[in-house]
């Protein structure tokens, strides 16, 4: 397979769309996380994970498959199914980490995910990563550290779960880019939902709690918004190199801060505001330099 050669300073104009879509996907994912945080008061975490995957699969089966039956036959099954396993592993490891370590510490560790993706782009995708892109990632990471202000934690089982989720997430991002060489977005999304939905159903009998009407509405909402977020995220990688799209993952911190203020009364301090401005500035600079 010929390596994909992409200049870090002269990418295709469509890369700007990928940056916008990644930013939108992070806003939607934060919305899903906010709903999940509220739902954990009434439902087990693994049941919420099932809602995200199973509702996504049902929506694809009802609204997409009848019109696009060709997505049932992926051209590169190995890559698509491996990506689906990485997505499921990322979610499962993240849930396990949340139960054993502070959420702030988990998100602080998660900031290294774009660095891992960027490091993997060269050997796995043949993409060239320039100094400006590395600089933007480093600056955004510094800003993100100001936002989360994590404490120092000892190496425990929760930390190992978090590291595992970062690694599987990075590989899923790389596999998403590779999958686009052979299959369209809908094919990738459907088979991810098929694999993850099936696996989550296997654990459902052990965690099931009967929901009321409001509970069912929340389950449908979290599944629907999660599906849209996944669509935007997967589509983003079809417009540009992973090393260019992934830095906009940092904008999730901005959306998370806004959600904390609006829904949970968590007002940011001066360091959080400063960090958010640094992240936004880094993303804007990368957009103007690489997305034009």
C-alpha positions, 0 to 999 in steps of 0.5 A: 500500500502506497504511503499517503504523502501530505504536506503539513503546510499545503493541505487540500481546502476541504481540510477546513471542513474536517476541522469544523466537523471535529469541533461540532462533534466535540460539542455533541459529545460534551452534550452526551456526557452531560446527559450521561452525568445526569442519568448516572443518578438513576441508571448504571453506567454500563446501561448508559453505554448500551443506550449510546451504542444500541440506539445508534444501531437501531437508527442506522437500521431504520433510516439508513440501511433501507436506502443504502443497502451496500453498506452491509458489505464493507470492502475492508472488513478487517479494518472496519471491524478492528476499528469497532473493537477499538471504539468499544474498548475505548468506551469500556476502559473509560467507564472503568477508569471513571469508577476508579479515578477522578474525572479531571485526572482522566481528562488531563491524561486524555490530552495526550491522545492527539499526541499519540495519534500524531506520533502514529501518523508517520509510521502508519499513514505516511503523513508528514507532521510539520513543526507548526502542527507540533507547536499548536498541539503543545500550546493547546496541551499547555492550555488544557492543563490550565483548564483541568488543573489535575492533581498528582495521582499514584499509578493505580488500576484506574490510571492503567485503564485510562492509559489503555483507553487513550491508546485504543482511542488513538488506534481507532482514529488512525483506523478511521482514516484508513477505513476511508480509503476503501469505505464510505462514512455510513459503512464505517458507522453502521458496522461500528454500531453493529459490533459495539451494539452487539457487545453491549447487549451481552452485558445488558442483562447484568445491569438492567434497570427498568426505566420510566417514560422520562428514562426512555426519552433520555435513553433515546436522546443520548443515543440519537445525539451520540449517533450524530456526534459519531457521524461528524467525528468519522466524517471529519477524518474523510476531509483531511489527515488525522494529524491535522484534524485531531488537534480540534479535539481540544475544543471539547474542553471549551464546550465542557466548561460552558456545559458546566456553567449552564447545567451544573453551576460550575463557574470557571476560575481565571486559570480555566478562562486563560487555558480556554483562550489558549486552546481556542487561539491554537485551534484558530491559528491551525485553522488559518494556517492549514485549513485555507 
